């Protein structure tokens, strides 16, 4: 293929941004919270850990307390969402737009990995007075 010389209608899969994930045993995921996949592939809430892969945002609350891995599912949306900004020297500023940000918990992101203790949340898209806009791919 060659580079474009005119506009192009690029197809998009209608439901490409919504996924159903199996929830880990004893995990509680809140609607609107960061959802991650554990090292073994189960959905868990975002937290400070180095083994998590940020997956998106939970569209409903799921309480798998007392359940086994995969007993329940959670719908996860990809896209750009606003989260709380970490404080002090780890706060994200406009200077970090385009950079990776890191998971502090299921509603907070930070500028750094916390000395290699945090997993990447996604890319900083914008920063405003209410928080940090993060892209989950």
C-alpha positions in Angstrom: 0.0 0.0 0.0 1.0 3.6 -0.5 0.4 6.6 1.6 -3.0 8.4 1.4 -3.5 11.0 -1.3 -7.1 11.7 -0.3 -9.5 11.2 2.6 -10.3 7.6 3.6 -13.4 6.1 5.3 -11.7 4.0 8.0 -13.9 1.1 9.3 -14.4 0.8 13.0 -15.8 -2.2 14.9 -18.9 -1.0 16.7 -18.2 -2.7 19.9 -14.4 -2.5 19.8 -14.3 -0.5 23.0 -16.4 -2.8 25.2 -15.1 -6.1 26.7 -16.4 -8.6 29.1 -13.7 -9.8 31.6 -13.7 -12.7 34.1 -13.3 -11.3 37.6 -10.7 -12.7 40.0 -11.7 -14.6 43.1 -12.6 -12.4 46.0 -12.2 -9.2 43.9 -14.6 -6.2 44.3 -14.7 -3.9 41.4 -16.6 -0.6 41.5 -18.4 1.1 38.6 -16.1 3.8 37.2 -13.0 2.3 38.7 -9.8 1.3 36.9 -9.9 -2.4 35.9 -6.7 -4.3 35.5 -5.8 -7.8 34.4 -3.7 -9.7 36.8 -0.6 -11.7 35.8 -2.9 -14.7 35.4 -5.5 -12.7 33.3 -8.3 -12.2 35.8 -10.0 -8.8 36.2 -9.0 -6.9 39.4 -9.4 -3.3 40.6 -6.5 -1.0 40.0 -3.9 -0.9 42.8 -0.2 -0.3 43.4 1.5 -3.4 42.0 3.9 -4.1 39.2 2.2 -7.1 37.7 -1.0 -5.5 36.5 -2.1 -4.6 33.0 -4.5 -1.7 32.8 -7.6 -2.8 30.9 -10.1 0.1 31.1 -13.0 1.3 33.2 -15.6 -0.8 34.9 -19.2 -0.1 33.7 -20.8 -1.8 36.6 -20.0 -2.9 40.1 -19.1 -6.5 40.6 -18.5 -8.2 43.9 -16.9 -11.6 43.6 -16.3 -11.9 47.3 -16.4 -15.6 48.2 -16.4 -16.5 44.5 -13.9 -18.4 42.4 -11.9 -17.0 39.5 -14.4 -16.3 36.6 -17.6 -16.9 38.5 -18.6 -13.3 37.6 -17.8 -11.0 34.7 -17.3 -7.2 34.4 -17.9 -5.0 31.4 -14.9 -2.9 30.7 -14.8 0.2 28.5 -11.7 1.4 26.7 -11.3 5.1 25.8 -10.4 8.3 27.6 -11.6 8.8 31.2 -10.8 11.3 34.0 -9.2 10.1 37.2 -7.9 11.7 40.4 -4.5 13.2 40.2 -1.8 12.0 42.7 -0.5 14.6 45.1 2.7 16.4 45.9 5.7 15.7 43.7 3.9 12.9 41.9 1.1 15.1 40.6 0.6 15.0 36.8 0.8 18.4 35.1 0.3 19.6 31.5 4.0 18.8 30.9 3.1 15.1 31.1 0.5 15.1 28.3 1.5 12.3 26.0 3.4 10.4 28.7 2.5 7.2 30.5 0.9 7.6 33.9 0.8 5.0 36.7 -1.9 3.3 38.8 -2.0 4.3 42.5 -5.4 2.8 43.1 -8.7 2.2 41.3 -9.4 5.9 41.0 -6.0 7.7 41.2 -3.0 8.0 38.8 0.5 9.4 39.3 3.4 10.8 37.3 5.9 8.2 38.3 6.2 4.4 38.9 6.8 5.1 42.6 10.3 3.7 42.4 9.1 0.7 40.2 6.1 -0.2 42.4 3.3 0.8 40.1 2.0 -0.5 36.7 1.2 1.8 33.8 -2.4 3.1 33.6 -2.3 4.6 30.1 -1.4 7.8 28.3 -2.1 11.2 29.7 -4.4 13.0 27.3 -5.1 16.1 29.3 -5.0 17.6 32.8 -7.6 19.9 34.3 -8.7 21.1 37.8 -10.8 17.9 38.3 -8.1 15.4 37.4 -6.2 13.6 34.7 -7.6 12.4 31.4 -6.2 8.9 30.7 -6.4 6.9 27.4 -6.9 3.2 27.9 -6.1 1.4 24.7 
